[in-house]
Amino acid sequence: MQIHNLMSSLAVSLSRNFVIFIFIFCLAGNYVLNYLATRPKLATFVTQALIQLYARITKLGWFDCQKDEYVFRNVITDVTRFLQDSVEHCIIGVTILSQLTNEINQVSATAFFSEADTTHPLTKHRKIASSFRDSSLFDIFTLSCNLLKQASGKNLNLNDESQHGLLMQLLKLTHNCLNFDFIGTSTDESSDDLCTVQIPTSWRSAFLDSSTLQLFFDLYHSIPPSFSPLVLSCLVQIASVRRSLFNNAERAKFLSHLVDGVKRILENPQSLSDPNNYHEFCRLLARLKSNYQLGELVKVENYPEVIRLIANFTVTSLQHWEFAPNSVHYLLSLWQRLAASVPYVKATEPHMLETYTPEVTKAYITSRLESVHIILRDGLEDPLDDTGLVQQQLDQLSTIGRCEYEKTCALLVQLFDQSAQTYQELLQSATASPMDIAVQEGRLTWLVYIIGAVIGGRVSFASTDEQDAMDGELVCRVLQLMNLTDSRLAQAGNEKLELAMLSFFEQFRKIYIGDQVQKSSKLYRRLSEVLGLNDETMVLSVFIGKIITNLKYWGRCEPITSKTLQLLNDLSIGYSSVRKLVKLSAVQFMLNNHTSEHFSFLGINNQSNLTDMRCRTTFYTALGRLLMVDLGEDEDQYEQFMLPLTAAFEAVAQMFSTNTFNEQEAKRTLVGLVRDLRGIAFAFNAKTSFMMLFEWIYPSYMPILQRAIELWYHDPACTTPVLKLMAELVHNRSQRLQFDVSSPNGILLFRETSKMITTYGNRILTLGEVPKDQVYALKLKGISICFSMLKAALSGSYVNFGVFRLYGDDALDNALQTFIKLLLSIPHSDLLDYPKLSQSYYSLLEVLTQDHMNFIASLEPHVIMYILSSISEGLTALDTMVCTGCCSCLDHIVTYLFKQLSRSTKKRTTPLTQESDRFLHIMQQHPEMIQQMLSTVLNIIIFEDCRNQWSMSRPLLGLILLNEKVGRPNPSGWVKLTLIRSDPRTRAQSHILQMNKGYSGRAGVWGPRPGMAVDCMRKLAWHLPAP
């Protein structure tokens, strides 16, 4: 245990101080190898710690030389002696290679570069990974395959634990090689499973050799099932090699061998009873279509037999719905991609999908219906509870089901009619058991979900009138079921069935309601014949009727309420649909009666959380859009609409006017009210309507919002809605905040904004120490909203901020000083750890550096250094918005500094301001900050895959010129040195040549024109080796 702890501590220590100890740890690496070689039977955890230490040493020293030799790159040679000894030694050698491959592939390991390379751990990682890939990885892969062939040919005794361990380590090594991030583009493996493995061209020989692929299929059939998942994982990666690795003939041959191997597994499926094997094999099947075209698959000799076997396997898997449910995704993905390719396949060979896709569709539908009774009977977990998984599967089924749609529709009609008839009979029977009713409701829930999915899978260019008529048949049945269930809501309702209905309505809305839908569709003809719904307006009336019914009966059920209101919100966005909606009497009823009396979710429920009121914002956003259609300048109509909100504000004001009041009631009333107002403010994006809202709320009710912040600043459930409302009010969306030239309202609005930011900011800073797991909810979220609020106010172009100082108004200064206080209370790490906070901070900082540099220049040195450090860190952020904002901030700052420096050298009657002079002095005292940011920008432009090169180039020239003025006298030489240190390979000389071409020593500036700096950087990029 002491050795293990020592090795772990040593690994961390060397990661942080590696530059100092190159020679020492070169010796340490050799010592570790010798120690392992002489003690092959150490405890596993000790051996693992030593191997990890060696891998870390090798990675960090990959580019370090002694006497022109890369001392840490002789890995294969060093490990060969282990492979030539006993089985125990061989296991150690293979484990070293496996751990090293994994270590170099992991970006996280370079987090320990923080002191050796403070700005570019990712750049350093990619250089090491690319070099390792080019120099060693293929040799390691070849070695592992050869060892696997030897092991396979020796009939290993897997009862021998050592041989068992050797085979396992060999498979892990091979998988690590195939799973390597070859071109530096891989994200989290769990985020996208269907990716392409970017095998280098130099590996072609290994994959053109059919024995490589055959090796793993042979291993699968010859080793115990416990090893098979790793073998299949390797096959998954091999099946995913990039298409461009082969020419057409080679790809066809490779695919033929791959399909033959899959066929052999399907013909001998005994091992697939193991869940891990089954899961990996499903992944392998999915890769068949993700990486190859249907036109290529059908040309494989055994395609007819293979597609039959895959279909049978899929049907069997779907029927056993309780076995490995997460693996179904890959099977459905395969069939979804196959079905989607049918219109585009040009091969003359039959694809036979018209035979097998209906079987897959039927298996999925019937298995889900049959599962309902078993789940209810045995109390099993219901898949319908996982709406995300259900929706994912339905999205896949929507494409599969539209293939041979006549068969899908006929099946759905048959099953729906059977279940609906049985359900209706049970409801009419006095002796029906609740279990029987629940079973039928569960079956109908699945059918409604599936009908919505297949309707949503309609593709306009591939659909026919006959298919639209079939959609009409399905829609009629769902609407008839809805009428039946709605009639029973006063007595009982089924939440899952209601959610399925809402999913169906959403799919129907996307396809058949909107400006682009042909109203002559045969779907509408069928609706007219059966239900008397002659046009889109009548269908919209059904939508609104269902929405009102849900809000009436399901107002206390948050999932149904939120999805219902989202449906209403989506309907209110369409240009034509919103105008048709306004003419409906039901919509006019909503506009005139939006009170808790008619909509229970608008009431005060003391049993629910304050966060449950979020859906009210969605409701009032939709109502606001509907109101705006015919509002114009009708102030009477607006006042009538606002009556319920006026009454609520007056009630809160009455509570605040007394010394004792029910705090919980006041909180709930206020939170609900401000959420309502935020929805209205968001919807009112025209000047006329927004001015009505502004004049209604200011000055009458603004003090109430300020009072709420004073009282409940420590309760984010109250302050967050209030702050968000204020942030929305000051947001000049669509130029809605346009005040008359004689109006002071812009200044008055900013005063209120400043007052709220100052009130909240000063009080939130008194909270003291906040637990790490609660710091965002209790503190940082409110601060983030304040930053967004201030940014919106400063960039709204409706306030002349010069008048504040001119007339001695401290509103602007108070807001900016509060911003600084809040900023300094946040650790640097938190600025980038919380995405919403980082985006709001950097966008605000961009506005401040653009329009308020005099304020920035007047800050204390430690504050300026904090801000500059945050910019430096933000330049390397993964979020492109943050990175771009930092470039803009930096450009504004260096431009300001350079202008001030230029002015200071000229004879002027007006001297520099005190703030400007102090800012220059601070930068001259800390030239390393400019140098660090210049180094950061240069490294990103030259060495990284820069996604926003134009933004990065903006501050570049200013940084170089400024570095000469306040930092080093020879910026060209320093930049050259930086490049050499960043890339210690032989191409450093080419970088220097390019630098000499771009830099003009006579003038001390970059070239004859400003763009020369950027051009030089681009030329440098061409001289770098490919990643």
Long-range contacts (C-beta under 8 A, 24 or more apart in sequence): 3-46, 3-49, 3-50, 4-45, 4-46, 4-49, 7-46, 7-49, 7-50, 7-52, 7-53, 8-49, 8-52, 10-53, 11-49, 11-52, 11-53, 11-56, 12-112, 14-53, 14-56, 14-57, 14-60, 15-56, 15-60, 15-109, 15-112, 15-113, 16-112, 16-114, 16-115, 16-116, 17-115, 17-116, 18-60, 18-61, 18-116, 19-116, 22-61, 22-64, 23-66, 25-57, 25-61, 26-61, 26-66, 26-71, 26-72, 28-53, 28-57, 29-54, 29-57, 29-58, 29-61, 29-72, 32-57, 33-78, 36-82, 36-92, 36-96, 37-81, 37-82, 37-85, 37-89, 37-92, 40-85, 40-86, 40-88, 40-89, 40-92, 41-88, 47-92, 47-95, 48-95, 48-99, 51-92, 51-95, 51-96, 51-99, 52-99, 52-103, 54-96, 54-99, 54-100, 55-96, 55-99, 55-100, 55-102, 55-103, 55-104, 56-103, 56-109, 56-112, 58-100, 58-103, 59-100, 59-103, 59-104, 59-109, 59-128, 60-112, 60-113, 60-116, 62-104, 62-128, 62-131, 62-132, 63-127, 63-128, 63-131, 63-984, 63-985, 65-984, 73-135, 73-136, 75-100, 75-136, 76-136, 76-139, 76-140, 76-143, 83-143, 83-147, 87-162, 87-163, 87-166, 88-162, 90-166, 91-162, 91-165, 91-166, 91-169, 94-144, 94-147, 94-166, 94-169, 94-170, 94-173, 95-169, 97-140, 97-143, 97-144, 97-173, 98-169, 98-172, 98-173, 98-176, 101-137, 101-140, 101-173, 101-176, 101-177, 101-180, 102-176, 104-128, 104-129, 104-132, 105-129, 105-176, 105-179, 105-180, 105-181, 118-932, 119-872, 119-876, 119-932, 119-935, 119-936, 119-939, 120-876, 120-936, 120-939, 120-940, 120-943, 120-944, 120-982, 122-876, 122-944, 123-939, 123-940, 123-943, 123-944, 123-982, 126-184, 126-943, 126-944, 126-1027, 127-943, 127-983, 129-180, 129-181, 129-184, 130-184, 130-1025, 130-1026, 130-1027, 133-180, 133-182, 133-200, 134-200, 137-177, 137-180, 138-200, 138-202, 138-203, 138-206, 140-173, 140-177, 141-174, 141-177, 141-178, 141-203, 141-206, 142-206, 144-170, 144-173, 144-174, 144-177, 145-174, 145-206, 145-212, 145-215, 148-174, 148-215, 148-219, 149-211, 149-215, 152-215, 152-218, 152-219, 152-222, 156-223, 158-223, 158-224, 167-223, 167-227, 168-227, 168-230, 171-227, 171-230, 171-231, 171-234, 172-230, 174-234, 175-230, 175-233, 175-234, 175-237, 178-234, 178-237, 178-238, 179-237, 183-1027, 184-945, 184-1027, 193-283, 193-286, 193-330, 194-286, 194-287, 194-290, 194-333, 195-240, 196-240, 196-241, 196-242, 196-243, 196-291, 197-237, 197-238, 197-240, 197-241, 197-242, 198-242, 199-241, 199-242, 199-245, 201-245, 203-245, 204-245, 204-246, 207-238, 207-241, 207-245, 207-246, 207-254, 208-246, 208-250, 208-254, 210-253, 210-254, 210-257, 212-238, 213-238, 213-254, 213-257, 213-258, 213-261, 214-257, 214-261, 216-261, 217-261, 217-264, 217-265, 220-265, 220-271, 221-264, 221-268, 225-271, 225-274, 225-277, 228-271, 228-274, 228-276, 228-277, 228-280, 229-274, 229-276, 229-277, 229-279, 229-280, 232-277, 232-280, 232-281, 232-283, 232-284, 233-280, 233-283, 235-261, 235-284, 236-280, 236-283, 236-284, 236-287, 239-284, 239-287, 239-288, 239-291, 240-287, 240-290, 240-291, 241-291, 243-291, 243-292, 251-292, 251-296, 252-296, 252-299, 252-300, 255-292, 255-296, 255-297, 255-300, 256-300, 256-301, 258-288, 259-288, 259-297, 259-300, 259-302, 259-303, 259-306, 260-302, 262-288, 262-306, 262-310, 263-302, 263-305, 263-306, 263-309, 266-306, 266-309, 266-310, 266-313, 267-309, 269-313, 275-323, 275-324, 275-327, 278-317, 278-323, 278-324, 278-327, 279-324, 279-326, 279-327, 279-330, 282-317, 282-324, 282-327, 282-328, 282-330, 282-331, 283-327, 283-330, 285-310, 285-313, 285-330, 285-331, 285-334, 286-330, 286-331, 286-333, 286-334, 288-334, 289-333, 289-334, 289-337, 289-338, 289-341, 290-333, 290-337, 293-341, 293-345, 294-338, 294-341, 294-342, 294-344, 294-345, 294-347, 294-351, 295-341, 295-345, 295-346, 295-347, 297-351, 298-345, 298-347, 298-349, 298-350, 298-351, 299-347, 299-349, 303-349, 304-350, 304-352, 307-351, 307-352, 307-353, 307-356, 308-352, 308-356, 310-334, 311-356, 311-359, 311-360, 314-360, 314-363, 315-359, 315-360, 315-363, 318-360, 318-363, 318-364, 318-367, 319-363, 319-367, 321-367, 321-368, 321-371, 321-383, 322-371, 322-380, 325-383, 325-389, 328-393, 329-392, 329-393, 329-396, 332-364, 332-393, 332-396, 332-397, 332-400, 333-396, 335-360, 335-396, 335-400, 336-396, 336-397, 336-399, 336-400, 339-399, 339-400, 339-402, 339-403, 340-399, 342-403, 343-462, 353-403, 354-403, 354-404, 357-400, 357-403, 357-404, 358-403, 358-404, 358-407, 358-408, 358-411, 360-400, 361-397, 361-400, 361-401, 361-407, 361-408, 361-411, 362-407, 362-411, 364-393, 364-397, 364-400, 365-411, 365-412, 365-415, 365-446, 365-447, 365-450, 366-415, 368-446, 368-450, 369-415, 369-419, 369-443, 369-446, 369-447, 372-439, 372-442, 372-443, 372-446, 373-439, 373-442, 375-442, 376-435, 376-438, 376-439, 376-442, 377-435, 382-496, 384-442, 384-445, 384-446, 384-496, 387-499, 390-449, 391-503, 394-449, 394-450, 394-452, 394-453, 395-453, 397-450, 397-453, 397-454, 397-457, 398-453, 398-454, 398-456, 398-457, 399-457, 401-450, 401-453, 401-454, 401-457, 402-454, 402-457, 402-458, 402-459, 402-462, 402-467, 405-454, 405-467, 405-470, 406-466, 406-470, 408-454, 409-454, 409-470, 409-473, 409-474, 412-447, 412-450, 412-451, 412-454, 412-474, 413-473, 413-474, 413-477, 415-443, 415-447, 416-444, 416-447, 416-451, 416-474, 416-477, 417-477, 419-443, 419-444, 419-447, 420-444, 420-477, 420-480, 420-481, 423-484, 424-484, 427-484, 427-488, 438-494, 441-494, 441-496, 441-497, 442-496, 444-481, 444-497, 444-500, 445-494, 445-496, 445-497, 445-500, 446-500, 448-478, 448-481, 448-497, 448-500, 448-501, 448-503, 448-504, 449-500, 449-503, 449-504, 451-475, 451-477, 451-478, 451-504, 452-478, 452-500, 452-503, 452-504, 452-505, 452-506, 452-507, 452-508, 453-507, 455-504, 455-507, 455-508, 455-511, 455-512, 456-507, 456-508, 456-510, 456-511, 458-511, 465-521, 465-522, 466-522, 468-521, 468-522, 468-523, 469-522, 469-523, 469-525, 469-526, 471-511, 471-512, 471-523, 472-522, 472-523, 472-524, 472-525, 472-526, 472-527, 472-530, 473-526, 475-508, 475-523, 475-526, 475-527, 476-526, 476-527, 476-530, 476-531, 478-504, 479-527, 479-531, 479-542, 480-531, 482-546, 486-546, 486-549, 489-549, 489-553, 490-553, 493-553, 493-554, 495-554, 495-557, 495-559, 495-560, 498-550, 498-554, 498-560, 499-559, 499-560, 499-563, 501-546, 502-550, 502-560, 502-563, 502-564, 502-567, 503-563, 505-543, 505-546, 505-567, 506-563, 506-566, 506-567, 506-570, 509-543, 509-567, 509-570, 509-571, 512-539, 513-539, 513-540, 513-543, 513-571, 513-574, 513-577, 514-574, 514-576, 514-577, 515-574, 515-575, 515-576, 515-577, 536-577, 536-580, 537-580, 537-583, 537-584, 540-571, 540-577, 540-580, 540-581, 540-584, 541-584, 541-586, 543-567, 543-571, 544-568, 544-581, 544-584, 544-586, 544-587, 544-590, 545-586, 548-586, 548-589, 548-590, 551-599, 551-600, 551-601, 552-598, 552-599, 552-600, 555-599, 555-600, 555-601, 555-602, 555-603, 556-600, 556-601, 556-605, 556-608, 558-612, 558-615, 561-601, 561-615, 562-614, 562-615, 562-618, 565-615, 565-618, 565-619, 565-622, 566-618, 568-618, 568-619, 568-622, 569-618, 569-621, 569-622, 571-622, 572-621, 572-622, 572-625, 572-626, 573-625, 578-625, 578-626, 578-629, 579-629, 581-626, 582-626, 582-629, 582-630, 587-626, 590-623, 590-626, 591-623, 591-626, 591-627, 591-641, 592-640, 592-641, 594-619, 594-620, 594-623, 594-644, 595-644, 602-672, 604-665, 604-668, 604-669, 604-672, 605-668, 606-664, 606-665, 606-668, 609-717, 610-667, 610-668, 610-671, 610-717, 610-718, 611-717, 613-668, 613-671, 613-672, 613-675, 613-721, 614-675, 616-672, 616-675, 616-676, 616-679, 617-675, 617-676, 617-678, 617-679, 617-682, 618-679, 619-676, 619-679, 620-675, 620-676, 620-677, 620-678, 620-679, 620-680, 620-683, 621-679, 621-680, 621-682, 621-683, 622-679, 622-683, 623-679, 623-680, 623-683, 624-679, 624-680, 624-682, 624-683, 624-684, 625-683, 627-683, 627-689, 628-683, 628-684, 628-686, 628-689, 631-688, 631-689, 632-688, 633-688, 635-692, 638-689, 638-692, 638-696, 642-696, 645-673, 645-676, 645-677, 646-696, 648-672, 648-673, 649-673, 649-700, 649-701, 649-704, 652-704, 653-701, 653-704, 656-704, 656-707, 667-712, 667-715, 667-717, 667-718, 670-704, 670-708, 670-718, 670-722, 671-717, 671-718, 671-721, 674-705, 674-721, 674-722, 674-724, 674-725, 675-721, 675-725, 677-725, 678-721, 678-724, 678-725, 678-728, 681-725, 681-728, 681-729, 682-728, 684-736, 685-733, 685-734, 685-736, 686-734, 686-736, 687-735, 687-736, 687-737, 687-738, 689-736, 690-736, 690-737, 694-729, 694-745, 694-749, 697-729, 698-745, 698-748, 698-749, 698-752, 699-748, 702-752, 705-756, 706-752, 706-755, 706-756, 706-759, 709-756, 709-759, 709-760, 709-763, 710-759, 710-763, 713-759, 713-760, 713-763, 713-764, 714-763, 714-764, 714-767, 714-778, 716-777, 716-778, 716-781, 716-782, 719-760, 719-782, 720-781, 720-782, 720-785, 722-756, 723-756, 723-760, 723-782, 723-785, 723-786, 723-789, 724-785, 726-752, 726-753, 726-756, 726-789, 727-785, 727-788, 727-789, 727-792, 730-789, 730-792, 730-793, 730-796, 731-792, 731-796, 732-792, 732-795, 732-796, 732-797, 732-798, 737-796, 737-798, 738-798, 739-798, 746-798, 746-799, 747-799, 747-800, 747-803, 747-804, 747-809, 749-793, 749-798, 749-799, 750-793, 750-799, 750-811, 750-812, 751-809, 751-811, 753-789, 753-790, 753-793, 753-815, 754-811, 754-812, 754-814, 754-815, 755-811, 755-814, 756-789, 757-786, 757-789, 757-790, 757-814, 757-815, 757-818, 757-819, 758-814, 758-815, 758-818, 760-786, 761-786, 761-818, 761-819, 761-821, 761-822, 762-818, 762-821, 764-822, 765-821, 765-822, 765-825, 775-830, 776-834, 776-837, 779-825, 780-826, 780-830, 780-834, 780-837, 781-836, 781-837, 783-822, 783-825, 783-826, 783-837, 784-834, 784-836, 784-837, 784-840, 784-841, 785-840, 786-818, 786-819, 786-822, 787-819, 787-822, 787-837, 787-840, 787-841, 787-843, 787-844, 788-840, 788-843, 788-844, 790-815, 790-819, 790-844, 791-840, 791-843, 791-844, 791-847, 794-844, 794-847, 794-848, 794-851, 794-852, 795-847, 795-851, 801-851, 801-852, 816-848, 816-852, 816-855, 819-844, 820-859, 820-863, 823-866, 823-867, 824-863, 824-866, 828-866, 828-869, 828-870, 828-873, 831-870, 831-873, 831-874, 832-873, 832-874, 832-877, 832-882, 835-879, 838-874, 838-877, 838-879, 838-882, 839-879, 839-881, 839-882, 841-870, 842-874, 842-881, 842-882, 842-885, 842-886, 842-889, 843-881, 843-885, 845-870, 845-871, 845-885, 845-889, 846-885, 846-888, 846-889, 846-892, 849-888, 849-889, 849-892, 849-893, 849-896, 850-888, 850-892, 853-892, 853-893, 853-896, 854-913, 854-915, 854-916, 856-893, 856-919, 857-896, 857-913, 857-915, 857-916, 857-918, 857-919, 858-915, 858-918, 858-919, 861-922, 861-925, 864-919, 864-922, 865-922, 865-926, 865-929, 868-893, 868-929, 868-933, 869-929, 871-933, 872-929, 872-932, 872-933, 872-936, 875-933, 875-936, 875-937, 875-940, 876-936, 876-940, 880-947, 880-948, 883-948, 883-951, 883-952, 884-948, 884-951, 887-937, 887-948, 887-951, 887-952, 887-954, 887-955, 888-951, 888-954, 890-933, 890-937, 890-954, 890-955, 890-959, 891-954, 891-955, 891-958, 894-930, 894-955, 894-958, 894-959, 894-962, 895-958, 897-923, 897-958, 897-962, 897-966, 898-958, 898-961, 898-962, 898-965, 901-962, 901-965, 901-966, 920-966, 923-962, 923-966, 924-966, 927-963, 927-966, 927-967, 927-968, 928-967, 930-959, 930-962, 930-963, 930-966, 930-967, 931-963, 931-967, 931-968, 931-974, 933-959, 934-959, 934-960, 934-963, 934-971, 934-975, 935-978, 935-982, 938-975, 938-978, 938-979, 938-982, 938-1017, 939-978, 939-982, 941-1017, 941-1021, 942-979, 942-982, 942-1017, 942-1020, 942-1021, 942-1024, 943-982, 943-983, 943-1024, 945-1027, 953-1013, 953-1014, 953-1017, 956-1013, 956-1014, 956-1017, 957-1006, 957-1010, 957-1013, 957-1014, 960-1006, 960-1013, 961-1005, 961-1006, 964-1004, 972-999, 972-1001, 979-1020, 983-1024, 985-1025, 987-1023, 987-1024, 987-1025, 990-1023, 991-1020, 991-1023, 994-1019, 994-1020, 994-1023, 995-1020
